[in-house]
Every structure is written in C-alpha cells, then in structure tokens.
Amino acid sequence: MSRKPTFLRDQLAALAKTENKAVELLDAYDNVSGYLAVNVLPYVTTGAAASNGGSLLTDHGVDHVDRVTELAGKIIDTGSPNPPLSAEELYLLLCAIQFHDLANINGREQHEQRIIGHIEQSKQRLFNDSMLTQAINQVAKAHSGVAPDGTKNTIGAMAPSNTLRKHFLAAVLRLADEISDDENRVSDALLQGGSVPPDNLIYHVYAYHLVKVTVEPACITYRFHLTDEVLTNTFLYRDKRSDILAYIFERIQKTEIERQYCQRFMGHLCPITNFTIELLHTPKSKFDDERNSITLHLTDTVYPGADTPDIWHTCRQLMDKDVPALFRELTG
C-alpha cells in the first residue's frame, strides 16, 4: 500500500544515512506500518461500529493515522525542538501514532487500555528493544482515558526516562490527534445519503464543516464553513437537541483545554501558544464564497489573572449575542 511521505519519516530516513541503528528503526517502522495499513487499520471504524451497536465513529483508519502523522510532523517542524528528535524518539512517535486508535476495532470504551494487545501482536515486526516497545504503549496510551488518580492527566502519570522525551512526544501525539477531527474524517456520501445514525450525526457534521486546520509557528487555526442549512438545523446530542454553533463552541473549549494541557509538556521545545478560530458563512454550500465571518483569537498570557480570557465565557457571549444575531440576519 502506497503511503504519502511524511516529515517525521523523512527525518528518520535522513538519520538512517549516517546511523546504523536508524536504518533498523526505519525498516521496523516501515514493516509494522505497512502491515497495519493493509491488515488492521482499514477495519477499525467498521469494527468499532459492530462492537458499539452500530454507532458510527468518524474515520479511525489509515487516513486518520496519516493525518495525525502529518499534523504531528507540522508541530515538530514549526517548533524545531532543540536538540532535534533522535532516531529512537522519531521511531517511538511514529509507531505510537500507528497504534493509538487500533483498539477501537473491538469497541471504543477504554480502547487506550487495550493498545498493548495490538502491540504484542505486532511484536515481531517492531524493533527488538523491550524498553522502546514499552514506551510506544505508554505514549500511545496517554492520548486518551484517565490516569491512575482518576484525572485526565495521563501524560503526567507516565514514568520519566533519562533517554527519551516521552512526555513531550505524548503531548505532540495527543494534540495532533485532537486537531485532526476535520473534513478528512467523514464521508460526504454517507452524510448526503442520510446513512449516519442520529446519535452520531452531530460529530460528522462538525467535522464536515471544519474545512481547514493549519499549524504554524506557535499557532493552530481552525476554519469552519457554515451553510444556511446547518445553521438552522438542530442535531441530537446527549439525548437533547443542539444547534451546531453550541456544539462547535463546546469543541473549541475542549481543544483549547487540550492545547493548554499539552503545552505544559511541549514547553519551549514546540510552543503552541495561540488558537485562532474562523467562522465563515457560506450560504448554500461549504464550497461557496464567504458572505461574512467571525474570528476568535485565544492566546496564552504572560501571567494569568482576573482578566485572562476564558474560552467558555467568550463562546457563550458569542452564542448568546453576536453569532446567532449575525447568522439570523445572514440566513434571512
């Protein structure tokens, strides 16, 4: 199966030109990623549906893994960590991305706890180093779930390492996974054909209208194209009806919390201190030219205080005032 080249793999390949161990690590990564791309990843989303009573997740297969790999590479590339990632760290991050969502194939609940089983099944294809293999599980597992203390601080709960920056790598994977939920994860045909179950529809509609995610130095940008139809409709969400703006603002809050959390472990190595959200009104189709737009800018302050912007308060203000009034006017 042909996979497009990625920044992270290219970095490992560059090290393989001068380091013998990097050659072995690259071969192992290509072996395991090639195997998973053909034999496991294409069946994750359908397996999850079968295990979850027909619930249809957004894509968790090959394209999702490729997108997370691409976004993780952009985070690393724009941050240019010093010292640069070693061959072991590149291999660790690449493999952790491959495995992070595999266990959804047998059900979403606590899937992060079952990653180790899939790693064990692929052990003969991985580089023969038990500590490195254990680190792959730790970094992949930290993208979701709860820590032993019952909090979501799964990265902080990881044991430290003298040779691998595991906390940093886990934060890069977790943030890349968080911002990957864009239009690439959903099927236009399934949406237009009405094939997405009502309980899952709002998640697919959200991703379908998130048309662009960019990673630039210190900044992540989301761009939504919102049509009249999606703005005036409501969707089932947690046993209630919700409009898409309320759900978008809830997701913005979650992404901002994840950005702040991951920044604790990425620090000066790859600072992501700004989050920009563009809401564009495209009346008939998300491919239309915009009629109007609203932009939110969220940024870290030097010293947090009473005047520190609160994302939920900001979103609630827009949802209660500016955005509905504007879009009611725009949609007539």
MILO-422491 format. One record per residue (C-alpha): x, z, y. Coordinates in steps of 0.001 Angstrom, whole numbers, padded with zeros to 6 digits, always signed. Layout:
MILO-422491
XZY;...
END
This chain:
MILO-422491
+000000+000000+000000;+001464-001055+003362;+001609+001729+005969;+002489+001122+009582;+005839+002559+010726;+005783+005913+012498;+008079+007683+014914;+008671+010609+012547;+009549+008462+009554;+011781+006296+011759;+013641+009417+012857;+014203+010431+009242;+015313+006886+008376;+017806+006983+011253;+019324+010195+009882;+019464+008603+006423;+022058+006168+007749;+024588+008991+008136;+023353+011861+005932;+023190+011644+002145;+020532+014349+001876;+018348+012500+004394;+018406+009480+002061;+016980+011620-000754;+014408+013229+001552;+013253+009835+002819;+012943+008485-000725;+010935+011555-001771;+008596+011252+001227;+008021+007544+000617;+007348+008256-003048;+004800+011020-002511;+003075+009408+000493;+002777+006104-001348;+001279+007806-004384;-001236+009825-002348;-002254+006777-000296;-003340+004926-003428;-004477+007640-005824;-005848+010583-003817;-006427+010068-000092;-008980+007227-000423;-011271+009595-002345;-011072+012737-000183;-014111+012033+002021;-016339+010953-000882;-015122+013875-002977;-015976+016256-000156;-019474+014737+000082;-020023+015130-003652;-018815+018739-003537;-020799+019655-000408;-024241+018439-001429;-023985+015064+000267;-022597+016356+003572;-020624+013517+005169;-017386+014524+006886;-015615+012301+009357;-012710+010463+007724;-010167+012652+005895;-008384+009839+004079;-005430+007526+004647;-006368+006546+008211;-006744+010189+009233;-003358+011121+007795;-001786+008132+009555;-003428+009139+012842;-002246+012761+012595;+001257+011485+011755;+001137+009204+014802;-000064+011967+017159;+002461+014488+015813;+005161+011902+016442;+003963+011449+020020;+004019+015207+020615;+007594+015363+019319;+008665+012185+021133;+007292+013198+024544;+008706+016706+024222;+012154+015708+022907;+012911+019118+021334;+016479+020309+021617;+018087+020473+019155;+016293+017483+017592;+014463+017906+014313;+016726+017995+011287;+016151+015786+008250;+014640+018768+006421;+012272+019509+009313;+011140+015882+009596;+010520+015728+005853;+008691+019063+005956;+006376+017966+008788;+005699+014544+007276;+004830+015984+003875;+002710+018809+005320;+000627+016217+007161;+000131+014297+003905;-001179+017387+002108;-003048+019255+004849;-006559+017926+004077;-006237+016845+000434;-008105+019833-000991;-011294+018725+000794;-011697+016404-002171;-013088+019389-004097;-015030+020945-001200;-014369+021937+002402;-014761+025701+002024;-011298+027341+002104;-009660+023990+001432;-006425+025211+003017;-006095+027802+000240;-006113+025049-002397;-003417+022808-000890;-000823+024364-003169;-002559+022906-006231;-002137+019369-004938;+001483+020058-004046;+002098+021299-007578;+000538+018121-008994;+002957+016035-006910;+005978+018235-007500;+007905+015634-009495;+007717+013252-006531;+008894+015782-003950;+012497+016613-003116;+013812+019137-005644;+014032+022232-003441;+011580+025057-004168;+012034+026716-000750;+011323+023442+001050;+008289+022790-001143;+007008+026285-000396;+007461+025595+003318;+005370+022417+003019;+002495+024529+001699;+002924+027152+004437;+002949+024618+007288;+000037+022595+005860;-001992+025720+005124;-001623+027032+008690;-003684+024181+010172;-006947+025965+009337;-008548+029046+007846;-007827+032698+008528;-004716+034858+008386;-004394+037927+006105;-005506+040133+009020;-008781+038214+009320;-007864+036407+012543;-007211+032696+013054;-003533+033422+013779;-002401+031538+010681;+000795+030265+012294;+001880+033692+013499;+001312+035070+009996;+003943+032747+008487;+007208+034286+007351;+010164+033316+009585;+013009+031086+008452;+016644+031012+009523;+016998+027276+008927;+013561+025690+009515;+011403+025934+012644;+008261+026340+010566;+006122+027905+013295;+006910+025067+015664;+006186+022423+013024;+002916+024115+012028;+001820+024142+015683;+002595+020428+016050;+000570+019611+012918;-002328+021847+013957;-002551+020392+017466;-002206+016802+016222;-004993+017422+013720;-007199+018954+016411;-006903+015977+018768;-007313+013345+016039;-011123+013512+015958;-011711+010243+017811;-013481+006928+017130;-010964+006055+014414;-012520+008698+012134;-016053+007285+011992;-017796+004137+010801;-019813+002088+013272;-021675+000541+010332;-022731+003939+008957;-023862+005126+012391;-025779+001980+013330;-027316+001812+009864;-028624+005369+010072;-026669+006423+006990;-025104+009596+008408;-027082+012708+007344;-028812+014502+010282;-026748+017674+009720;-023532+015679+010244;-024663+013173+012853;-023536+015014+015980;-019951+015206+014667;-019861+011459+014050;-021499+010637+017401;-018960+012837+019206;-016028+011094+017531;-017534+007617+018026;-017741+008133+021786;-014255+009662+022096;-012657+006272+022601;-009138+007274+023623;-006748+010163+023032;-003353+009936+024677;-000313+012190+024520;+002050+012008+027463;+004754+014406+028652;+003105+017838+028940;-000431+016366+028860;-003229+015399+026470;-006031+013170+027777;-009468+012563+026243;-011657+009664+027372;-015345+009567+026447;-017594+006521+026942;-021165+007816+027110;-024155+005482+026866;-027693+005986+028131;-028893+006276+024550;-026517+009040+023540;-027020+010943+026805;-030797+011038+026490;-030898+011846+022782;-030609+015197+021039;-028988+015987+017700;-029327+018629+015031;-026588+021222+015427;-026586+024537+013582;-030340+024388+012923;-031159+023634+016579;-031336+020531+018752;-028408+019912+021115;-027607+017212+023636;-024235+015531+023336;-022852+016967+026597;-023344+020546+025403;-021525+019709+022181;-018713+017866+023990;-018152+020907+026201;-018092+023194+023178;-015482+020969+021553;-013463+020838+024777;-013405+024612+024758;-012197+024652+021148;-009482+022073+021831;-008289+023991+024887;-008094+027211+022872;-006104+025373+020181;-003801+023858+022814;-003086+027275+024307;-002576+028804+020859;-000226+026073+019634;+001687+026207+022913;+002739+029752+022001;+004806+028306+019154;+005788+024968+020718;+007015+026562+023939;+009829+024779+025740;+010522+022539+022727;+007391+020406+023276;+005360+021821+026142;+001762+020618+026357;+000530+022451+029451;-002241+020126+030671;-005502+018840+029208;-007479+016122+031004;-010990+015053+030027;-012581+011872+031391;-016341+011406+031023;-017268+007786+031727;-020812+006451+031906;-021093+003082+030105;-024873+002390+030200;-025713+000094+027283;-022616+000190+025094;-019415+002154+024931;-017703-001199+025476;-019400-001698+028881;-017570-001259+032146;-017939+002258+033513;-020574+002911+036173;-019336+006357+037157;-017098+009093+035851;-016258+012779+035985;-012794+014145+035263;-011807+017674+034248;-008219+018885+034630;-007185+022010+032720;-003702+023383+033201;-001624+026459+032496;-000956+028696+035476;+002397+030326+036179;+000846+033778+035960;-002710+034198+034654;-005098+036226+036781;-008633+036508+038051;-008521+033003+039487;-007314+031414+036247;-009702+028559+035334;-011955+029436+032416;-012820+026352+030390;-016212+027546+029177;-017272+028624+032673;-016135+025270+034030;-018036+023350+031373;-021163+025455+031789;-021126+024800+035539;-020916+021071+034932;-023513+021137+032187;-025979+023127+034312;-025405+021221+037556;-023189+018219+038153;-023214+016312+034886;-026927+016331+033983;-027906+015597+037587;-025428+012744+037775;-026345+011235+034424;-030081+011618+035037;-029559+009598+038186;-027371+007049+036435;-029741+006575+033499;-032823+006351+035704;
END
